[in-house]
Amino acid sequence: MADWTELDTNTLLPGEPLTSAKALAFFENPKAIAEGAASAPRIEDAALDTGAATAAGVTWWGLRSAGAAAGSVGTYALLAPILENVAFSFGDTTAGSGLRPANASSISGSSALAGTWRCMGQTVDTSQSGRVTVFLRIS
């Protein structure tokens, strides 16, 4: 892990020499910030919302999603429509009031959900297993 070096801005004025210690700080400080070194400034959450996924980002996301309550915005769930003659295609959105929890082979819950959900799979028929798919809560 890189060490954070506090730099005195008075020594960074025009005409001041660029010493090897300053050059090392310019090289290591960004890395120390990214790695979360003890005395380094913290990266704000808004700065992490780049839309890009990285291996490190998976860990960052996992730590934050692990504390999410079941059914909260941003969570996924295996659900089925409450009504038997309703089908969903990939990307369709629907009110949670028309969905209920399920397992891989059948509908297992009877309570409706809150919010708006996006279908991340599809339902193909009215059989118990054909009505079950993954949904993402979007609001």
C-alpha positions in Angstrom: 0.0 0.0 0.0 1.3 3.5 -0.9 1.8 6.0 1.9 0.1 9.4 1.9 2.5 12.3 2.1 1.1 15.7 3.2 2.5 18.4 1.0 2.9 22.0 2.2 1.4 24.2 -0.6 4.0 26.9 0.2 6.7 24.6 -1.2 4.8 24.1 -4.4 5.0 27.7 -5.6 6.4 28.8 -8.9 10.2 28.8 -8.8 10.4 26.3 -5.9 12.5 23.2 -6.7 10.8 19.9 -7.4 12.6 17.6 -5.0 12.6 13.8 -5.2 10.4 13.7 -2.1 7.8 15.9 -3.7 8.0 13.9 -6.9 7.5 10.7 -4.9 4.5 12.2 -3.2 3.0 13.2 -6.6 3.4 9.6 -7.7 2.2 7.8 -4.5 -0.5 10.1 -3.2 -3.1 9.3 -5.9 -2.5 5.6 -5.2 -2.7 6.1 -1.4 -6.1 7.8 -1.9 -7.4 5.0 -4.1 -6.1 2.3 -1.6 -7.6 4.2 1.4 -4.3 4.8 3.2 -4.9 5.9 6.8 -4.2 9.6 6.5 -5.3 10.1 2.9 -8.4 12.0 1.9 -11.4 9.7 1.3 -13.1 9.3 -2.1 -16.7 10.5 -2.0 -19.3 8.0 -3.1 -20.5 10.2 -5.9 -17.0 9.9 -7.5 -17.3 6.1 -7.7 -20.5 6.2 -9.8 -18.7 5.9 -13.2 -20.8 3.2 -14.8 -17.6 1.1 -15.2 -17.2 -2.3 -13.7 -13.8 -3.6 -12.4 -12.7 -6.5 -10.2 -12.2 -4.0 -7.4 -15.6 -2.5 -8.1 -17.2 -5.9 -7.5 -15.8 -5.9 -4.0 -16.9 -2.3 -3.4 -20.4 -3.1 -4.7 -20.6 -6.3 -2.7 -19.8 -4.6 0.6 -22.6 -2.1 0.0 -25.2 -4.5 -1.4 -24.7 -7.0 1.4 -26.5 -4.8 3.8 -29.5 -4.1 1.5 -32.9 -5.2 2.9 -34.7 -7.9 0.9 -36.9 -6.2 -1.7 -35.2 -2.8 -1.4 -34.4 -0.7 -4.5 -31.4 -2.2 -6.4 -32.0 -5.8 -5.2 -32.9 -8.8 -7.3 -35.5 -11.4 -6.4 -37.0 -14.6 -7.8 -40.6 -13.7 -8.3 -43.8 -14.7 -10.1 -46.9 -12.8 -11.2 -49.8 -13.2 -8.9 -52.3 -13.5 -11.8 -52.0 -16.8 -13.8 -52.5 -15.2 -17.2 -49.8 -12.5 -17.0 -46.5 -12.9 -18.8 -43.4 -10.8 -18.8 -40.6 -10.3 -21.3 -37.1 -9.2 -20.7 -37.1 -5.5 -19.7 -40.8 -5.2 -18.8 -41.6 -3.2 -15.7 -44.5 -3.8 -13.4 -45.8 -2.9 -9.9 -44.7 -5.1 -7.1 -48.3 -5.4 -6.1 -48.7 -7.9 -9.0 -45.7 -10.0 -7.9 -44.9 -12.5 -5.2 -41.8 -14.4 -4.0 -41.1 -17.8 -5.7 -38.6 -20.6 -5.7 -37.0 -22.2 -8.8 -39.9 -24.6 -9.5 -43.0 -23.0 -8.1 -44.6 -20.0 -6.5 -43.9 -20.1 -2.8 -45.2 -16.8 -1.3 -48.6 -15.2 -1.2 -47.7 -11.7 -0.2 -47.4 -9.0 -2.8 -44.4 -6.7 -3.0 -43.9 -2.9 -2.9 -42.3 -0.7 -5.5 -41.6 -1.1 -9.3 -39.8 -4.1 -10.6 -38.0 -4.8 -14.0 -38.1 -8.3 -15.4 -34.6 -9.6 -16.0 -35.7 -12.8 -17.6 -39.1 -13.9 -19.0 -42.1 -15.9 -18.1 -43.2 -18.3 -20.8 -46.4 -19.9 -19.8 -49.0 -20.3 -17.0 -47.4 -23.4 -15.4 -45.9 -22.9 -11.9 -42.3 -23.1 -13.1 -42.8 -21.1 -16.3 -44.1 -18.1 -14.4 -41.0 -17.7 -12.2 -38.1 -15.4 -13.2 -35.7 -12.8 -11.8 -36.8 -9.2 -11.2 -34.8 -6.1 -10.2 -36.4 -3.5 -8.0 -36.0 -0.1 -9.7 -38.1 2.2 -7.5 
